[in-house]
């Protein structure tokens, strides 16, 4: 498999989530700046983006470490919920892109706002 074919869907996953996060971060900053000061809005919105990114990185590593064990446990207990390690890592990668996008959106919007 060529590197481009392997890399393309992964980059697209992060890029789409990052783009949505950038727009959401900028809109959240503007909405909060209408109620409070721009400095407060920037700090709080950036912190929420960092929190989402941190949660996603932690969740991704947990999926990578314990994923196969959880899949085996579901099979053993006959409690198949459809949860897979791959789907969990994909969801956490999407959240990582969103959180990073929020932080980028806040930086851009703060620069334009001030």
N, CA, C and O atoms as a GROMACS GRO file, in nm:
protein
  456
    1UNK      N    1   0.085  -0.117   0.000
    1UNK     CA    2   0.000   0.000   0.000
    1UNK      C    3   0.089   0.124   0.000
    1UNK      O    4   0.185   0.133   0.077
    2UNK      N    5   0.058   0.216  -0.085
    2UNK     CA    6   0.136   0.339  -0.094
    2UNK      C    7   0.109   0.427   0.027
    2UNK      O    8   0.002   0.423   0.087
    3UNK      N    9   0.208   0.506   0.062
    3UNK     CA   10   0.196   0.594   0.178
    3UNK      C   11   0.081   0.692   0.162
    3UNK      O   12   0.009   0.720   0.257
    4UNK      N   13   0.064   0.746   0.041
    4UNK     CA   14  -0.043   0.843   0.017
    4UNK      C   15  -0.181   0.783   0.038
    4UNK      O   16  -0.269   0.848   0.094
    5UNK      N   17  -0.200   0.660  -0.007
    5UNK     CA   18  -0.329   0.594   0.010
    5UNK      C   19  -0.357   0.564   0.156
    5UNK      O   20  -0.473   0.565   0.199
    6UNK      N   21  -0.254   0.537   0.233
    6UNK     CA   22  -0.271   0.510   0.376
    6UNK      C   23  -0.295   0.639   0.453
    6UNK      O   24  -0.375   0.643   0.546
    7UNK      N   25  -0.225   0.744   0.414
    7UNK     CA   26  -0.227   0.870   0.488
    7UNK      C   27  -0.350   0.956   0.458
    7UNK      O   28  -0.398   1.027   0.545
    8UNK      N   29  -0.400   0.950   0.336
    8UNK     CA   30  -0.509   1.038   0.292
    8UNK      C   31  -0.633   1.033   0.381
    8UNK      O   32  -0.679   1.139   0.422
    9UNK      N   33  -0.690   0.917   0.414
    9UNK     CA   34  -0.810   0.918   0.498
    9UNK      C   35  -0.783   0.967   0.640
    9UNK      O   36  -0.872   1.025   0.703
   10UNK      N   37  -0.664   0.945   0.689
   10UNK     CA   38  -0.631   0.991   0.824
   10UNK      C   39  -0.618   1.143   0.830
   10UNK      O   40  -0.664   1.207   0.925
   11UNK      N   41  -0.555   1.198   0.729
   11UNK     CA   42  -0.541   1.344   0.722
   11UNK      C   43  -0.678   1.409   0.702
   11UNK      O   44  -0.708   1.512   0.762
   12UNK      N   45  -0.761   1.347   0.618
   12UNK     CA   46  -0.895   1.401   0.594
   12UNK      C   47  -0.978   1.399   0.722
   12UNK      O   48  -1.051   1.494   0.750
   13UNK      N   49  -0.966   1.293   0.801
   13UNK     CA   50  -1.038   1.284   0.928
   13UNK      C   51  -1.000   1.398   1.021
   13UNK      O   52  -1.086   1.465   1.078
   14UNK      N   53  -0.870   1.420   1.037
   14UNK     CA   54  -0.824   1.529   1.124
   14UNK      C   55  -0.856   1.666   1.066
   14UNK      O   56  -0.893   1.757   1.140
   15UNK      N   57  -0.844   1.680   0.935
   15UNK     CA   58  -0.867   1.811   0.872
   15UNK      C   59  -1.013   1.853   0.880
   15UNK      O   60  -1.043   1.969   0.907
   16UNK      N   61  -1.105   1.759   0.856
   16UNK     CA   62  -1.246   1.797   0.864
   16UNK      C   63  -1.285   1.832   1.007
   16UNK      O   64  -1.357   1.929   1.030
   17UNK      N   65  -1.238   1.753   1.103
   17UNK     CA   66  -1.268   1.785   1.243
   17UNK      C   67  -1.202   1.915   1.284
   17UNK      O   68  -1.261   1.994   1.358
   18UNK      N   69  -1.080   1.938   1.237
   18UNK     CA   70  -1.010   2.062   1.269
   18UNK      C   71  -1.079   2.184   1.211
   18UNK      O   72  -1.086   2.289   1.275
   19UNK      N   73  -1.130   2.171   1.089
   19UNK     CA   74  -1.201   2.283   1.026
   19UNK      C   75  -1.329   2.316   1.102
   19UNK      O   76  -1.358   2.433   1.127
   20UNK      N   77  -1.404   2.214   1.139
   20UNK     CA   78  -1.526   2.237   1.217
   20UNK      C   79  -1.491   2.297   1.353
   20UNK      O   80  -1.560   2.386   1.401
   21UNK      N   81  -1.384   2.248   1.414
   21UNK     CA   82  -1.341   2.302   1.542
   21UNK      C   83  -1.297   2.447   1.532
   21UNK      O   84  -1.322   2.526   1.623
   22UNK      N   85  -1.231   2.483   1.422
   22UNK     CA   86  -1.187   2.621   1.403
   22UNK      C   87  -1.307   2.715   1.395
   22UNK      O   88  -1.309   2.820   1.458
   23UNK      N   89  -1.407   2.676   1.318
   23UNK     CA   90  -1.528   2.758   1.307
   23UNK      C   91  -1.601   2.763   1.441
   23UNK      O   92  -1.646   2.870   1.483
   24UNK      N   93  -1.614   2.649   1.507
   24UNK     CA   94  -1.684   2.646   1.636
   24UNK      C   95  -1.610   2.729   1.741
   24UNK      O   96  -1.674   2.798   1.820
   25UNK      N   97  -1.478   2.722   1.742
   25UNK     CA   98  -1.401   2.801   1.838
   25UNK      C   99  -1.416   2.949   1.816
   25UNK      O  100  -1.431   3.026   1.911
   26UNK      N  101  -1.413   2.991   1.690
   26UNK     CA  102  -1.429   3.134   1.660
   26UNK      C  103  -1.569   3.182   1.696
   26UNK      O  104  -1.585   3.290   1.752
   27UNK      N  105  -1.670   3.102   1.664
   27UNK     CA  106  -1.807   3.141   1.697
   27UNK      C  107  -1.831   3.144   1.848
   27UNK      O  108  -1.898   3.234   1.899
   28UNK      N  109  -1.776   3.047   1.918
   28UNK     CA  110  -1.790   3.045   2.065
   28UNK      C  111  -1.720   3.166   2.127
   28UNK      O  112  -1.772   3.226   2.221
   29UNK      N  113  -1.605   3.200   2.075
   29UNK     CA  114  -1.533   3.317   2.125
   29UNK      C  115  -1.614   3.444   2.103
   29UNK      O  116  -1.627   3.525   2.194
   30UNK      N  117  -1.669   3.460   1.984
   30UNK     CA  118  -1.748   3.580   1.956
   30UNK      C  119  -1.874   3.586   2.040
   30UNK      O  120  -1.913   3.693   2.087
   31UNK      N  121  -1.939   3.472   2.061
   31UNK     CA  122  -2.059   3.469   2.144
   31UNK      C  123  -2.027   3.503   2.289
   31UNK      O  124  -2.100   3.579   2.353
   32UNK      N  125  -1.919   3.448   2.340
   32UNK     CA  126  -1.882   3.476   2.479
   32UNK      C  127  -1.828   3.617   2.495
   32UNK      O  128  -1.846   3.679   2.600
   33UNK      N  129  -1.762   3.669   2.392
   33UNK     CA  130  -1.710   3.806   2.398
   33UNK      C  131  -1.823   3.909   2.398
   33UNK      O  132  -1.804   4.021   2.446
   34UNK      N  133  -1.938   3.872   2.346
   34UNK     CA  134  -2.053   3.963   2.348
   34UNK      C  135  -2.108   3.978   2.489
   34UNK      O  136  -2.171   4.079   2.521
   35UNK      N  137  -2.085   3.878   2.573
   35UNK     CA  138  -2.138   3.880   2.709
   35UNK      C  139  -2.032   3.925   2.809
   35UNK      O  140  -2.063   3.999   2.903
   36UNK      N  141  -1.910   3.883   2.790
   36UNK     CA  142  -1.799   3.915   2.880
   36UNK      C  143  -1.689   3.987   2.804
   36UNK      O  144  -1.708   4.025   2.689
   37UNK      N  145  -1.575   4.005   2.867
   37UNK     CA  146  -1.464   4.072   2.800
   37UNK      C  147  -1.399   3.978   2.698
   37UNK      O  148  -1.405   3.856   2.714
   38UNK      N  149  -1.337   4.034   2.595
   38UNK     CA  150  -1.270   3.948   2.496
   38UNK      C  151  -1.157   3.864   2.556
   38UNK      O  152  -1.135   3.751   2.513
   39UNK      N  153  -1.086   3.917   2.655
   39UNK     CA  154  -0.978   3.841   2.719
   39UNK      C  155  -1.034   3.718   2.790
   39UNK      O  156  -0.978   3.608   2.778
   40UNK      N  157  -1.143   3.736   2.864
   40UNK     CA  158  -1.207   3.625   2.933
   40UNK      C  159  -1.257   3.522   2.833
   40UNK      O  160  -1.237   3.402   2.850
   41UNK      N  161  -1.322   3.570   2.727
   41UNK     CA  162  -1.376   3.480   2.626
   41UNK      C  163  -1.265   3.399   2.559
   41UNK      O  164  -1.280   3.279   2.536
   42UNK      N  165  -1.155   3.465   2.529
   42UNK     CA  166  -1.043   3.397   2.464
   42UNK      C  167  -0.984   3.290   2.555
   42UNK      O  168  -0.960   3.177   2.512
   43UNK      N  169  -0.962   3.326   2.679
   43UNK     CA  170  -0.902   3.232   2.774
   43UNK      C  171  -0.991   3.110   2.797
   43UNK      O  172  -0.944   2.996   2.795
   44UNK      N  173  -1.119   3.134   2.819
   44UNK     CA  174  -1.210   3.024   2.850
   44UNK      C  175  -1.234   2.933   2.730
   44UNK      O  176  -1.237   2.811   2.744
   45UNK      N  177  -1.251   2.992   2.613
   45UNK     CA  178  -1.276   2.911   2.494
   45UNK      C  179  -1.153   2.828   2.457
   45UNK      O  180  -1.165   2.712   2.418
   46UNK      N  181  -1.035   2.888   2.469
   46UNK     CA  182  -0.912   2.813   2.443
   46UNK      C  183  -0.898   2.698   2.542
   46UNK      O  184  -0.856   2.588   2.504
   47UNK      N  185  -0.933   2.722   2.668
   47UNK     CA  186  -0.923   2.617   2.770
   47UNK      C  187  -1.017   2.501   2.739
   47UNK      O  188  -0.982   2.385   2.761
   48UNK      N  189  -1.136   2.530   2.689
   48UNK     CA  190  -1.229   2.423   2.654
   48UNK      C  191  -1.173   2.340   2.537
   48UNK      O  192  -1.184   2.218   2.537
   49UNK      N  193  -1.115   2.407   2.439
   49UNK     CA  194  -1.052   2.335   2.328
   49UNK      C  195  -0.938   2.246   2.375
   49UNK      O  196  -0.923   2.133   2.329
   50UNK      N  197  -0.857   2.299   2.467
   50UNK     CA  198  -0.746   2.219   2.522
   50UNK      C  199  -0.798   2.101   2.603
   50UNK      O  200  -0.739   1.993   2.601
   51UNK      N  201  -0.910   2.121   2.673
   51UNK     CA  202  -0.970   2.012   2.750
   51UNK      C  203  -1.018   1.900   2.657
   51UNK      O  204  -0.997   1.782   2.685
   52UNK      N  205  -1.082   1.938   2.549
   52UNK     CA  206  -1.130   1.837   2.452
   52UNK      C  207  -1.011   1.763   2.391
   52UNK      O  208  -1.014   1.640   2.378
   53UNK      N  209  -0.907   1.837   2.354
   53UNK     CA  210  -0.787   1.773   2.298
   53UNK      C  211  -0.724   1.677   2.398
   53UNK      O  212  -0.687   1.566   2.362
   54UNK      N  213  -0.711   1.719   2.522
   54UNK     CA  214  -0.652   1.633   2.625
   54UNK      C  215  -0.733   1.507   2.650
   54UNK      O  216  -0.678   1.398   2.664
   55UNK      N  217  -0.866   1.524   2.657
   55UNK     CA  218  -0.953   1.408   2.676
   55UNK      C  219  -0.939   1.311   2.559
   55UNK      O  220  -0.935   1.190   2.579
   56UNK      N  221  -0.931   1.364   2.439
   56UNK     CA  222  -0.921   1.279   2.320
   56UNK      C  223  -0.789   1.203   2.316
   56UNK      O  224  -0.787   1.084   2.281
   57UNK      N  225  -0.680   1.269   2.351
   57UNK     CA  226  -0.550   1.200   2.352
   57UNK      C  227  -0.550   1.091   2.459
   57UNK      O  228  -0.499   0.981   2.435
   58UNK      N  229  -0.606   1.120   2.575
   58UNK     CA  230  -0.615   1.020   2.680
   58UNK      C  231  -0.704   0.903   2.637
   58UNK      O  232  -0.671   0.787   2.661
   59UNK      N  233  -0.817   0.934   2.575
   59UNK     CA  234  -0.907   0.829   2.528
   59UNK      C  235  -0.845   0.744   2.418
   59UNK      O  236  -0.865   0.623   2.414
   60UNK      N  237  -0.769   0.808   2.329
   60UNK     CA  238  -0.703   0.734   2.221
   60UNK      C  239  -0.602   0.637   2.279
   60UNK      O  240  -0.596   0.521   2.237
   61UNK      N  241  -0.523   0.683   2.375
   61UNK     CA  242  -0.422   0.594   2.433
   61UNK      C  243  -0.488   0.481   2.511
   61UNK      O  244  -0.440   0.368   2.510
   62UNK      N  245  -0.597   0.511   2.578
   62UNK     CA  246  -0.671   0.405   2.649
   62UNK      C  247  -0.727   0.302   2.553
   62UNK      O  248  -0.726   0.182   2.582
   63UNK      N  249  -0.776   0.348   2.440
   63UNK     CA  250  -0.828   0.256   2.338
   63UNK      C  251  -0.716   0.168   2.283
   63UNK      O  252  -0.735   0.048   2.263
   64UNK      N  253  -0.602   0.228   2.259
   64UNK     CA  254  -0.489   0.151   2.206
   64UNK      C  255  -0.438   0.049   2.307
   64UNK      O  256  -0.400  -0.062   2.270
   65UNK      N  257  -0.437   0.086   2.434
   65UNK     CA  258  -0.384  -0.004   2.537
   65UNK      C  259  -0.481  -0.115   2.576
   65UNK      O  260  -0.441  -0.230   2.588
   66UNK      N  261  -0.607  -0.080   2.594
   66UNK     CA  262  -0.702  -0.177   2.648
   66UNK      C  263  -0.805  -0.225   2.547
   66UNK      O  264  -0.893  -0.304   2.581
   67UNK      N  265  -0.796  -0.178   2.423
   67UNK     CA  266  -0.898  -0.208   2.325
   67UNK      C  267  -0.920  -0.355   2.298
   67UNK      O  268  -1.034  -0.402   2.299
   68UNK      N  269  -0.815  -0.429   2.275
   68UNK     CA  270  -0.830  -0.572   2.245
   68UNK      C  271  -0.884  -0.648   2.366
   68UNK      O  272  -0.960  -0.743   2.351
   69UNK      N  273  -0.843  -0.605   2.484
   69UNK     CA  274  -0.895  -0.669   2.605
   69UNK      C  275  -1.044  -0.647   2.621
   69UNK      O  276  -1.117  -0.738   2.661
   70UNK      N  277  -1.090  -0.527   2.591
   70UNK     CA  278  -1.233  -0.497   2.601
   70UNK      C  279  -1.310  -0.576   2.496
   70UNK      O  280  -1.418  -0.627   2.524
   71UNK      N  281  -1.256  -0.584   2.375
   71UNK     CA  282  -1.322  -0.664   2.271
   71UNK      C  283  -1.332  -0.811   2.312
   71UNK      O  284  -1.435  -0.874   2.291
   72UNK      N  285  -1.225  -0.865   2.371
   72UNK     CA  286  -1.227  -1.005   2.417
   72UNK      C  287  -1.326  -1.023   2.530
   72UNK      O  288  -1.396  -1.124   2.536
   73UNK      N  289  -1.333  -0.927   2.620
   73UNK     CA  290  -1.427  -0.934   2.731
   73UNK      C  291  -1.570  -0.936   2.680
   73UNK      O  292  -1.654  -1.011   2.730
   74UNK      N  293  -1.600  -0.853   2.580
   74UNK     CA  294  -1.735  -0.851   2.524
   74UNK      C  295  -1.770  -0.984   2.460
   74UNK      O  296  -1.883  -1.032   2.472
   75UNK      N  297  -1.674  -1.044   2.392
   75UNK     CA  298  -1.697  -1.175   2.331
   75UNK      C  299  -1.718  -1.281   2.438
   75UNK      O  300  -1.808  -1.365   2.426
   76UNK      N  301  -1.635  -1.278   2.541
   76UNK     CA  302  -1.643  -1.377   2.648
   76UNK      C  303  -1.775  -1.367   2.724
   76UNK      O  304  -1.836  -1.469   2.757
   77UNK      N  305  -1.820  -1.245   2.751
   77UNK     CA  306  -1.944  -1.225   2.826
   77UNK      C  307  -2.068  -1.227   2.737
   77UNK      O  308  -2.180  -1.211   2.785
   78UNK      N  309  -2.047  -1.245   2.607
   78UNK     CA  310  -2.156  -1.241   2.511
   78UNK      C  311  -2.235  -1.111   2.523
   78UNK      O  312  -2.358  -1.111   2.523
   79UNK      N  313  -2.163  -1.003   2.534
   79UNK     CA  314  -2.224  -0.870   2.548
   79UNK      C  315  -2.174  -0.781   2.434
   79UNK      O  316  -2.121  -0.672   2.458
   80UNK      N  317  -2.192  -0.827   2.313
   80UNK     CA  318  -2.141  -0.753   2.198
   80UNK      C  319  -2.220  -0.624   2.180
   80UNK      O  320  -2.339  -0.627   2.149
   81UNK      N  321  -2.153  -0.512   2.200
   81UNK     CA  322  -2.216  -0.381   2.184
   81UNK      C  323  -2.177  -0.314   2.054
   81UNK      O  324  -2.225  -0.206   2.023
   82UNK      N  325  -2.090  -0.377   1.978
   82UNK     CA  326  -2.043  -0.318   1.854
   82UNK      C  327  -1.924  -0.225   1.873
   82UNK      O  328  -1.876  -0.166   1.777
   83UNK      N  329  -1.875  -0.213   1.997
   83UNK     CA  330  -1.760  -0.128   2.025
   83UNK      C  331  -1.636  -0.199   1.974
   83UNK      O  332  -1.615  -0.317   2.003
   84UNK      N  333  -1.554  -0.127   1.900
   84UNK     CA  334  -1.427  -0.183   1.855
   84UNK      C  335  -1.315  -0.085   1.886
   84UNK      O  336  -1.338   0.036   1.897
   85UNK      N  337  -1.197  -0.138   1.899
   85UNK     CA  338  -1.080  -0.054   1.925
   85UNK      C  339  -1.060   0.045   1.811
   85UNK      O  340  -1.029   0.162   1.834
   86UNK      N  341  -1.078  -0.001   1.690
   86UNK     CA  342  -1.057   0.085   1.572
   86UNK      C  343  -1.154   0.202   1.571
   86UNK      O  344  -1.115   0.316   1.547
   87UNK      N  345  -1.282   0.174   1.597
   87UNK     CA  346  -1.382   0.281   1.600
   87UNK      C  347  -1.354   0.380   1.712
   87UNK      O  348  -1.374   0.500   1.696
   88UNK      N  349  -1.309   0.330   1.825
   88UNK     CA  350  -1.279   0.417   1.938
   88UNK      C  351  -1.160   0.507   1.907
   88UNK      O  352  -1.163   0.627   1.936
   89UNK      N  353  -1.056   0.450   1.849
   89UNK     CA  354  -0.940   0.533   1.811
   89UNK      C  355  -0.978   0.637   1.707
   89UNK      O  356  -0.929   0.749   1.711
   90UNK      N  357  -1.064   0.600   1.615
   90UNK     CA  358  -1.110   0.694   1.512
   90UNK      C  359  -1.189   0.809   1.575
   90UNK      O  360  -1.170   0.924   1.539
   91UNK      N  361  -1.277   0.777   1.669
   91UNK     CA  362  -1.354   0.881   1.736
   91UNK      C  363  -1.264   0.974   1.816
   91UNK      O  364  -1.284   1.096   1.816
   92UNK      N  365  -1.165   0.918   1.883
   92UNK     CA  366  -1.073   1.002   1.961
   92UNK      C  367  -0.985   1.087   1.870
   92UNK      O  368  -0.950   1.200   1.906
   93UNK      N  369  -0.950   1.035   1.753
   93UNK     CA  370  -0.874   1.116   1.657
   93UNK      C  371  -0.959   1.232   1.607
   93UNK      O  372  -0.908   1.343   1.589
   94UNK      N  373  -1.086   1.207   1.585
   94UNK     CA  374  -1.176   1.314   1.542
   94UNK      C  375  -1.190   1.420   1.651
   94UNK      O  376  -1.188   1.539   1.622
   95UNK      N  377  -1.202   1.377   1.776
   95UNK     CA  378  -1.210   1.473   1.887
   95UNK      C  379  -1.079   1.551   1.902
   95UNK      O  380  -1.081   1.670   1.935
   96UNK      N  381  -0.967   1.485   1.878
   96UNK     CA  382  -0.838   1.555   1.884
   96UNK      C  383  -0.832   1.666   1.780
   96UNK      O  384  -0.791   1.778   1.810
   97UNK      N  385  -0.874   1.636   1.660
   97UNK     CA  386  -0.876   1.737   1.555
   97UNK      C  387  -0.970   1.851   1.588
   97UNK      O  388  -0.938   1.967   1.562
   98UNK      N  389  -1.085   1.819   1.647
   98UNK     CA  390  -1.181   1.923   1.685
   98UNK      C  391  -1.123   2.013   1.793
   98UNK      O  392  -1.132   2.136   1.784
   99UNK      N  393  -1.065   1.953   1.897
   99UNK     CA  394  -1.007   2.032   2.006
   99UNK      C  395  -0.894   2.121   1.959
   99UNK      O  396  -0.885   2.237   1.998
  100UNK      N  397  -0.808   2.068   1.874
  100UNK     CA  398  -0.699   2.149   1.818
  100UNK      C  399  -0.756   2.259   1.730
  100UNK      O  400  -0.704   2.371   1.729
  101UNK      N  401  -0.860   2.228   1.656
  101UNK     CA  402  -0.924   2.329   1.571
  101UNK      C  403  -0.986   2.441   1.652
  101UNK      O  404  -0.978   2.558   1.613
  102UNK      N  405  -1.048   2.407   1.764
  102UNK     CA  406  -1.104   2.511   1.852
  102UNK      C  407  -0.994   2.605   1.898
  102UNK      O  408  -1.012   2.727   1.898
  103UNK      N  409  -0.881   2.549   1.938
  103UNK     CA  410  -0.771   2.633   1.985
  103UNK      C  411  -0.719   2.723   1.872
  103UNK      O  412  -0.689   2.840   1.896
  104UNK      N  413  -0.709   2.670   1.752
  104UNK     CA  414  -0.664   2.751   1.638
  104UNK      C  415  -0.767   2.860   1.607
  104UNK      O  416  -0.730   2.975   1.581
  105UNK      N  417  -0.895   2.824   1.610
  105UNK     CA  418  -1.000   2.922   1.585
  105UNK      C  419  -1.000   3.035   1.686
  105UNK      O  420  -1.024   3.151   1.651
  106UNK      N  421  -0.974   3.003   1.812
  106UNK     CA  422  -0.967   3.105   1.916
  106UNK      C  423  -0.849   3.199   1.891
  106UNK      O  424  -0.863   3.321   1.904
  107UNK      N  425  -0.736   3.144   1.855
  107UNK     CA  426  -0.618   3.227   1.829
  107UNK      C  427  -0.645   3.321   1.711
  107UNK      O  428  -0.614   3.440   1.718
  108UNK      N  429  -0.702   3.269   1.604
  108UNK     CA  430  -0.730   3.353   1.487
  108UNK      C  431  -0.833   3.460   1.520
  108UNK      O  432  -0.814   3.577   1.488
  109UNK      N  433  -0.944   3.420   1.586
  109UNK     CA  434  -1.049   3.516   1.618
  109UNK      C  435  -1.001   3.620   1.718
  109UNK      O  436  -1.038   3.737   1.707
  110UNK      N  437  -0.920   3.580   1.814
  110UNK     CA  438  -0.867   3.676   1.911
  110UNK      C  439  -0.776   3.777   1.842
  110UNK      O  440  -0.781   3.896   1.873
  111UNK      N  441  -0.695   3.730   1.751
  111UNK     CA  442  -0.606   3.820   1.677
  111UNK      C  443  -0.687   3.922   1.596
  111UNK      O  444  -0.652   4.039   1.591
  112UNK      N  445  -0.794   3.876   1.533
  112UNK     CA  446  -0.877   3.967   1.454
  112UNK      C  447  -0.963   4.058   1.540
  112UNK      O  448  -0.994   4.170   1.501
  113UNK      N  449  -1.001   4.010   1.658
  113UNK     CA  450  -1.090   4.086   1.747
  113UNK      C  451  -1.017   4.198   1.818
  113UNK      O  452  -1.075   4.304   1.844
  114UNK      N  453  -0.893   4.177   1.851
  114UNK     CA  454  -0.820   4.277   1.931
  114UNK      C  455  -0.750   4.378   1.846
  114UNK      O  456  -0.684   4.468   1.899
   0.00000   0.00000   0.00000
